[in-house]
Amino acid sequence: MGIDLVRAGQRVLALPERAIPPRHRGDYLACISPGWQRNRRELYPMPLRQRLPLLPIPLRQSESRVTLDLQVVLDQAYATGRYDRLDYGAKLNPALAAEEAAWVKTLLRERSAGKPG
């Protein structure tokens, strides 16, 4: 399984870029490959404005998948990792698309004003 939350550089997925549908190449991605089906890849796009997904993680072929709530994992990492100390208003490299940048700016303004996001 690979989870790609990197915004620049080479992806960290066990999936070549050409195999990613063009409409998802700008998204964050998760890629799951069951161990008993090495050539099978399941791609889960994670658009910036949406909650991170519940990922169905395969353990053994004879067992049901377990659910990994990626949003809960990220929220826990944020809460314990002091990421609230980062400057989320800093210029990004690479920059977000204009529509995404406007959404982030609004979200940050609302958060700093104490409104729910």
C-alpha positions in Angstrom: 0.0 0.0 0.0 1.2 3.5 -0.7 -0.2 6.8 0.3 1.0 9.8 -1.6 0.6 13.1 0.2 3.6 14.7 -1.5 2.9 17.8 -3.5 6.1 18.0 -5.5 8.7 15.6 -7.0 8.2 11.9 -7.7 5.2 10.0 -6.4 5.7 7.3 -3.8 3.2 4.9 -5.3 3.8 1.4 -6.7 2.0 2.6 -9.8 3.6 4.3 -12.8 2.4 7.9 -13.5 1.0 6.8 -16.9 -1.4 4.4 -15.1 -3.0 7.2 -13.1 -6.0 8.6 -14.9 -5.3 12.2 -16.0 -8.2 13.6 -13.9 -6.5 12.3 -10.7 -2.9 13.3 -11.4 -3.3 16.5 -9.4 -4.9 14.7 -6.4 -3.3 13.2 -3.4 -3.5 9.4 -3.9 -3.5 6.1 -2.1 -2.7 2.9 -3.9 -3.5 -0.6 -2.5 -2.2 -3.8 -3.9 -3.2 -7.1 -2.3 -0.2 -9.2 -1.6 -1.7 -12.2 -3.4 -2.5 -10.1 -6.5 0.7 -8.1 -7.1 -0.4 -6.9 -10.5 -3.7 -5.5 -9.2 -3.7 -1.9 -8.1 -6.6 0.0 -6.5 -6.3 3.7 -6.7 -8.1 6.0 -4.3 -7.9 9.7 -5.2 -8.0 12.2 -2.3 -9.0 15.6 -3.5 -7.9 18.5 -1.2 -11.4 19.7 -0.3 -12.7 16.3 0.8 -12.4 14.3 3.9 -9.6 11.7 3.6 -11.1 8.3 2.7 -11.7 5.1 4.5 -9.3 2.6 2.9 -10.1 -1.1 2.7 -6.8 -2.7 3.7 -6.3 -6.3 2.6 -4.6 -8.5 5.2 -4.9 -12.1 4.0 -6.7 -13.5 1.0 -9.0 -15.5 3.2 -9.9 -12.6 5.5 -12.2 -9.6 5.1 -10.5 -6.3 4.7 -10.0 -3.9 7.6 -10.9 -0.3 7.3 -8.2 2.3 7.8 -9.8 5.7 8.5 -7.1 7.9 7.0 -8.7 11.1 8.3 -8.6 9.9 11.9 -4.9 8.9 11.4 -4.0 12.3 10.0 -6.0 14.2 12.7 -4.1 12.2 15.4 -0.7 12.9 13.8 -1.6 16.6 13.6 -2.8 16.8 17.2 0.3 15.0 18.6 2.9 16.3 16.1 2.7 20.1 16.8 1.7 20.8 13.3 -0.4 23.6 14.6 2.9 25.6 14.9 3.4 25.7 11.1 2.6 28.8 9.0 -0.2 27.5 6.8 -0.4 30.9 5.1 3.2 30.6 3.7 3.7 30.5 0.0 3.6 26.9 -1.4 6.0 25.4 -3.9 4.5 24.3 -6.1 1.6 26.7 -5.8 -2.0 25.4 -5.6 -4.3 25.9 -8.5 -6.1 29.3 -8.2 -9.4 27.8 -7.2 -7.8 25.6 -4.5 -5.7 28.5 -3.3 -8.8 30.7 -2.8 -10.5 27.8 -0.9 -7.5 27.4 1.4 -7.3 31.2 2.0 -10.9 31.2 3.0 -10.5 28.2 5.2 -7.5 29.7 7.0 -9.3 33.0 7.5 -12.3 31.2 9.0 -10.1 29.1 11.3 -8.2 32.1 12.5 -11.5 33.8 13.3 -12.6 30.8 15.4 -15.3 29.6 12.9 -15.6 25.8 12.3 -13.9 24.7 9.1 
